[in-house]
């Protein structure tokens, strides 16, 4: 999936933690945004890789980044993965639920990809919450 992403995007997708550590120690940008995929943290969360998520957060990854067109925030991706309608694999559901718990405990918020909004424009956290819950 991350064929066009950076080496860090690919390493977190495949859970290659030693490669992630090597890239980060060599100065890879932990918040590098790919036009489609977003940040490495968004990718790691999408694939349910809590170890990679923890490592990226330790190195300063922006927990609420919502970059790229494919993925929402890391917590949104974890919530999607833990939804039983999305995944029949009970182990995967538990893995994503654990990841969501980690992200919530660190202040993560759940926002969908920008492209999922009605008009395709980023209306920000406040606008999304107001639309979603009818708050003023």
N, C-alpha and C positions, 0 to 999 in steps of 0.2 A: 503494500500500500504506500509506503513512504519512499518509493523509488526516487522521487524528485526532491525529497527533503534533504536536510543536512545529515552528516554522519551521526550527529546526536539524535536527530529524529528517528533515524533507522535503528540506532542502538537501543533506544527506549522502547520502540515498537517490539523488538525481538527480545527484550529483557536481558540484554547483554550488559550486565552491571559492571563488569570489569572494564568493558569498553567505554561505558558512560563515565566511570571514574577517571579513566585515562584521558578522555576528551575534555572533561571539566578541569582536570589538573593541568592540561595543556592550554587552557584558556578559552575553550569553546564558550560561546555566548549562551548561557542557560535560558535566556528569554528570546532567542532568535526566532523571529516569526516567519513562517512559510505562508505564502499567499493563500493557499488552499487549506493547509493542515493546522495552522496556528503554531503554538509553541510546543517544545518538547514535552512540557508538563501536560498539555492537553492531549497529546498523542499517548503518553504513558497512561494517563487516566482512561482514555478510550479503550486501551487494551488491558485494563485491570491490573496494571503492574504497580502494586503498592510500594515495592522496594525501590523501583525507579522514581516513583513520585516522591518518596521520602528523601532520596538522594538529591533530586533536583531542588526540593524545598530547602534542604540543608545548604545548598549552594546559591540560594537567593532567587529561586524561580518565583515569578509573580503568580500567586495562588488564584487570583481572579481574572487572569488574562482571558480575553475572549477575542482572539485574533483569528485570521483566516476565515474561510467560508464554510468549512466542513464541520468543525467541532464547536460546541459551546464551552463554557468554563469547565475546568477539571471536575468540579463537583457535579455539574450537569451530566457530564459523560459517565461518571460513576453511578449517578442515580439511574441513568438510562440502562446501564449494564446490569443493575440489580433488579430491574423490573422483570417480573416473571413472564410478562407478555412478550418480552424481547428475547428471553433466553430460557431454554428448557434445562440447561445444565445447572443442577443445584450447587455444585462446587463453584462454578463461575458466579452464580448469583451471590453466594456468600463472600466470595473474593471482592466483588464490586461493592457489596454492602459494607465490608470492612474498610475499603478504600474511601467510601463516602463518609464513614464515621471519622476517619483520620482527617479528611479535608474539612469537614464541619468543625472539628475540634480546633482547627487552625484558622478559622475565620473564613472558610470558603463559602461562596455564594453560588447558587445554581441559576445560570442564565443560558438560554439556548443559543445556537449559532445565530449570528446577525441575519443570515439569509432566511431564517424561519419567521422573522417578524413580518407582519402583513405587507408593509411597503418596502421591505428590504433595507430600510435605513436603521442605523443604530440610534435608538431613542434613549439609551442609557439605563442604568439600574432603576432609577426612580420612575421613569416612564414605563418600563416593563412591569414593575410591581404594581403601579397604578392601573395599567390595562388589565393585568392578570387578576387582580383582586378587587378592582373597582374603588380603590382608595383615591382620595382627592389630593 
